[in-house]
């Protein structure tokens, strides 16, 4: 039976309870209303005694029921993910951006500014929706930024996002650095697939059923992508000054060991995220450039 509401307040109350009954996060109700009404959180609180427009009501109820029944992420219902204060288009072909990845971007930006690099060449491997590459291109306007992904569909989303934000990023299709070994880069940044397939059954359906598998999982207990990138990097004509990887919270030692083994002229730092978990490995060349 389709619920009916006399006010936005009633719609919020119904949706919150409905989501709770289905073991979903009640906060999704407000976020969906803000999206469909194009309101801020303050507006939602201030005007919740107003009637919910009919054209919004139908879409809102359908979205709430769909999330409750299937776990489809909020970002897929709205078509929008947020990253570093900006909106990006997302769908089932790309990984939904996470707040922890913003810290990886901040680390790259800090490195560029500390080293006073005037026009750094940066490549984002496994770019997906392009959030890392686009953010770096905007925040470091003198930089030369490229993004690479194996998925043609993901690259289409990335190019749309770059155009929407007026970001100058060159996108390439390929297996990480495979087709760019002759190009010199100062910084290689990547949030590659790093979850072991053995972890799949423990993960929430909102992730496993909707994020692309190729962006989540990797062979060799989640280390295969790092090994591929490091092998390719070690074969570059000119090696980078900095490597910046997002990692699983138990992979700091393993990824650092791979870097030391395959590129011994680099020293590594494992950095924690906002939740106090190991989330990034930065590696810096000891050799003068």
C-alpha positions as CSV (number, residue, x, y, z in Angstrom):
1,X,0.0,0.0,0.0
2,X,1.3,3.4,-1.0
3,X,1.7,5.7,2.0
4,X,0.3,9.2,1.9
5,X,1.5,12.3,3.8
6,X,0.0,15.6,4.8
7,X,3.4,17.1,5.5
8,X,7.2,16.7,5.0
9,X,7.4,15.9,8.7
10,X,5.1,12.9,8.2
11,X,7.2,11.7,5.2
12,X,10.3,11.9,7.3
13,X,8.8,10.0,10.2
14,X,7.4,7.3,7.9
15,X,10.7,6.8,6.0
16,X,12.8,6.8,9.1
17,X,10.7,4.1,10.8
18,X,10.4,2.1,7.6
19,X,14.2,2.1,7.1
20,X,14.8,1.1,10.8
21,X,12.4,-1.8,10.4
22,X,14.5,-3.0,7.5
23,X,17.8,-2.5,9.4
24,X,18.8,0.4,7.2
25,X,20.2,3.8,8.3
26,X,17.3,6.2,9.1
27,X,19.4,9.2,8.1
28,X,18.9,8.1,4.5
29,X,15.4,9.5,4.7
30,X,16.6,13.1,5.2
31,X,19.3,12.8,2.6
32,X,16.8,11.7,0.0
33,X,14.4,14.4,0.9
34,X,17.1,17.0,0.6
35,X,18.0,15.7,-2.8
36,X,14.5,15.5,-4.2
37,X,13.5,18.9,-2.8
38,X,16.8,20.4,-3.6
39,X,16.9,21.8,0.0
40,X,19.6,22.2,2.6
41,X,19.3,20.4,5.9
42,X,18.4,23.7,7.5
43,X,15.5,24.2,5.1
44,X,14.3,20.6,5.7
45,X,14.0,21.4,9.5
46,X,12.6,24.8,9.1
47,X,9.8,24.0,6.6
48,X,8.9,20.4,7.5
49,X,5.3,21.4,8.2
50,X,4.8,22.1,4.5
51,X,3.1,19.6,2.2
52,X,5.3,17.3,0.3
53,X,4.9,17.9,-3.5
54,X,3.1,15.0,-5.2
55,X,5.9,14.7,-7.9
56,X,8.5,14.4,-5.1
57,X,6.4,12.1,-2.9
58,X,6.2,9.3,-5.5
59,X,10.0,9.4,-6.2
60,X,10.8,9.6,-2.5
61,X,8.7,6.6,-1.5
62,X,10.0,4.5,-4.3
63,X,13.6,5.4,-3.4
64,X,13.1,4.6,0.3
65,X,11.5,1.3,-0.5
66,X,14.2,0.4,-3.0
67,X,17.0,1.2,-0.5
68,X,15.2,-0.8,2.2
69,X,14.6,-3.8,0.0
70,X,17.9,-4.1,-1.9
71,X,20.5,-1.9,-0.1
72,X,21.1,0.2,-3.2
73,X,23.3,3.0,-2.1
74,X,22.0,6.6,-1.7
75,X,24.5,7.8,-4.3
76,X,23.0,5.4,-6.9
77,X,19.5,6.6,-6.1
78,X,20.5,10.3,-6.5
79,X,23.3,9.8,-9.1
80,X,25.6,12.0,-7.1
81,X,28.6,11.4,-4.8
82,X,30.4,14.0,-2.8
83,X,34.1,14.4,-2.6
84,X,36.2,17.3,-1.3
85,X,33.2,19.6,-1.2
86,X,32.2,18.9,-4.8
87,X,29.4,16.8,-6.4
88,X,30.4,14.1,-8.9
89,X,28.3,11.9,-11.1
90,X,28.4,8.2,-10.0
91,X,26.7,5.0,-11.1
92,X,27.2,1.3,-10.9
93,X,30.3,1.5,-13.1
94,X,32.4,3.4,-10.6
95,X,33.3,3.2,-7.0
96,X,31.4,5.6,-4.7
97,X,33.9,8.1,-3.3
98,X,34.8,7.7,0.4
99,X,35.9,10.4,2.8
100,X,39.1,8.5,3.6
101,X,40.2,9.0,0.0
102,X,40.2,12.8,0.6
103,X,43.1,12.3,3.0
104,X,45.1,10.6,0.2
105,X,44.5,13.7,-2.0
106,X,45.5,16.0,0.9
107,X,48.7,14.0,1.3
108,X,49.6,14.5,-2.4
109,X,48.8,18.2,-2.2
110,X,50.9,18.7,0.9
111,X,53.8,16.9,-0.8
112,X,53.6,19.2,-3.8
113,X,53.5,22.3,-1.7
114,X,56.3,21.2,0.7
115,X,58.6,20.4,-2.2
116,X,57.5,23.5,-4.0
117,X,56.9,21.6,-7.2
118,X,55.9,24.2,-9.8
119,X,54.3,22.0,-12.5
120,X,54.1,18.4,-11.2
121,X,53.1,15.6,-13.5
122,X,50.6,13.4,-11.7
123,X,48.9,10.2,-12.7
124,X,45.9,8.7,-11.0
125,X,45.8,4.9,-11.6
126,X,42.3,3.3,-11.5
127,X,40.7,6.7,-11.7
128,X,37.1,5.4,-11.7
129,X,34.8,8.5,-11.5
130,X,37.9,10.7,-11.6
131,X,37.5,12.3,-8.2
132,X,41.2,12.1,-7.3
133,X,42.5,13.3,-10.6
134,X,39.9,16.1,-11.0
135,X,40.3,17.3,-7.4
136,X,44.1,17.5,-7.8
137,X,43.8,19.3,-11.1
138,X,41.5,21.9,-9.6
139,X,43.4,22.3,-6.3
140,X,46.9,22.3,-8.0
141,X,46.1,24.4,-11.1
142,X,49.7,24.4,-12.4
143,X,49.8,20.6,-12.4
144,X,49.6,18.2,-15.4
145,X,47.2,15.5,-14.3
146,X,46.3,12.2,-16.1
147,X,43.8,9.5,-15.1
148,X,43.9,5.8,-16.2
149,X,41.2,3.1,-15.9
150,X,40.6,-0.2,-17.5
151,X,36.9,0.4,-17.7
152,X,35.6,2.3,-20.7
153,X,32.3,3.0,-18.8
154,X,34.2,4.4,-15.9
155,X,36.2,6.7,-18.1
156,X,33.0,8.0,-19.6
157,X,31.8,9.1,-16.1
158,X,35.3,10.6,-15.3
159,X,35.3,12.6,-18.5
160,X,31.8,13.9,-17.8
161,X,32.8,14.9,-14.2
162,X,36.0,16.6,-15.5
163,X,33.9,18.6,-18.0
164,X,31.3,19.5,-15.3
165,X,34.1,20.9,-13.1
166,X,36.2,22.5,-15.8
167,X,39.2,20.3,-14.9
168,X,42.0,19.8,-17.3
169,X,42.7,16.0,-17.0
170,X,43.9,13.7,-19.7
171,X,42.2,10.2,-19.4
172,X,43.6,7.0,-20.8
173,X,42.2,3.5,-21.0
174,X,44.6,0.7,-19.9
175,X,45.9,-1.5,-17.1
176,X,47.4,1.0,-14.8
177,X,50.7,2.3,-16.2
178,X,51.0,-0.3,-19.0
179,X,50.6,2.2,-21.9
180,X,52.4,5.1,-20.2
181,X,55.8,3.7,-19.2
182,X,57.6,6.1,-21.5
183,X,55.9,9.2,-19.9
184,X,57.6,10.9,-16.9
185,X,55.5,11.4,-13.8
186,X,56.5,13.1,-10.6
187,X,53.7,11.5,-8.6
188,X,51.8,8.3,-8.9
189,X,48.6,8.2,-6.9
190,X,46.2,5.2,-6.7
191,X,43.2,3.9,-4.8
192,X,43.4,0.4,-6.4
193,X,41.2,-2.6,-5.6
194,X,42.7,-4.0,-2.4
195,X,40.1,-6.2,-0.7
196,X,40.8,-9.9,-0.6
197,X,38.1,-12.1,-2.2
198,X,38.0,-14.0,1.1
199,X,36.5,-10.9,2.7
200,X,33.6,-10.7,0.3
201,X,31.1,-12.6,2.4
202,X,31.7,-10.4,5.4
203,X,30.9,-7.1,3.6
204,X,27.6,-5.2,3.5
205,X,25.3,-5.6,0.6
206,X,25.3,-1.9,0.0
207,X,28.9,-2.3,-1.1
208,X,29.2,-5.8,-2.6
209,X,26.0,-5.7,-4.6
210,X,26.5,-2.3,-6.1
211,X,30.1,-1.1,-6.3
212,X,32.0,-2.7,-9.3
213,X,33.9,-5.8,-8.3
214,X,36.9,-4.8,-10.3
215,X,37.2,-1.7,-8.2
216,X,37.0,-3.5,-4.9
217,X,38.7,-6.9,-5.0
218,X,42.2,-8.1,-5.9
219,X,44.0,-11.5,-6.0
220,X,46.9,-12.4,-3.7
221,X,45.0,-11.4,-0.6
222,X,44.3,-7.9,-2.0
223,X,47.9,-7.2,-3.0
224,X,47.9,-8.0,-6.7
225,X,47.2,-4.4,-7.9
226,X,50.0,-3.0,-5.8
227,X,52.4,-5.6,-7.3
228,X,51.3,-4.8,-10.8
229,X,51.7,-1.0,-10.3
230,X,55.1,-1.4,-8.6
231,X,56.4,-3.8,-11.4
232,X,55.3,-1.3,-14.0
233,X,56.8,1.6,-12.1
234,X,60.1,-0.2,-11.7
235,X,60.2,-0.5,-15.5
236,X,59.6,3.2,-16.2
237,X,62.3,5.1,-18.0
238,X,62.1,7.8,-15.4
239,X,60.8,6.8,-12.0
240,X,58.5,9.1,-10.0
241,X,59.4,11.1,-6.9
242,X,56.4,10.0,-4.9
243,X,54.0,7.1,-4.7
244,X,50.7,7.5,-2.9
245,X,48.5,4.5,-2.3
246,X,45.3,4.0,-0.4
247,X,45.4,0.6,1.4
248,X,43.3,-1.7,3.5
249,X,43.7,-1.0,7.2
250,X,45.8,-4.2,7.7
251,X,48.0,-3.8,4.6
252,X,50.5,-1.1,5.8
253,X,53.3,-3.6,6.5
254,X,52.6,-5.7,3.4
255,X,52.5,-2.8,0.9
256,X,55.5,-1.1,2.5
257,X,57.5,-4.4,2.2
258,X,56.5,-4.7,-1.5
259,X,57.8,-1.2,-2.1
260,X,61.1,-1.9,-0.3
261,X,61.6,-5.1,-2.2
262,X,60.7,-3.8,-5.7
263,X,61.9,-0.2,-5.4
264,X,64.6,-0.1,-2.6
265,X,65.5,3.5,-3.4
266,X,62.2,4.6,-1.9
267,X,61.4,5.1,1.8
268,X,57.9,4.6,3.0
269,X,55.4,6.1,5.5
270,X,52.2,4.4,6.6
271,X,49.6,7.0,7.5
272,X,46.3,6.7,9.4
273,X,42.9,8.0,8.4
274,X,40.4,10.1,10.4
275,X,39.3,6.9,12.2
276,X,42.8,6.1,13.4
277,X,43.3,3.2,11.0
278,X,46.2,2.6,8.6
279,X,44.8,3.8,5.3
280,X,47.7,5.2,3.2
281,X,51.2,4.4,2.2
282,X,53.4,7.2,0.8
283,X,56.8,6.3,-0.7
284,X,59.4,8.9,-1.5
285,X,62.5,8.6,-3.7
286,X,65.8,8.8,-1.8
287,X,67.7,9.6,-5.1
288,X,68.2,13.2,-6.1
289,X,66.3,14.2,-9.2
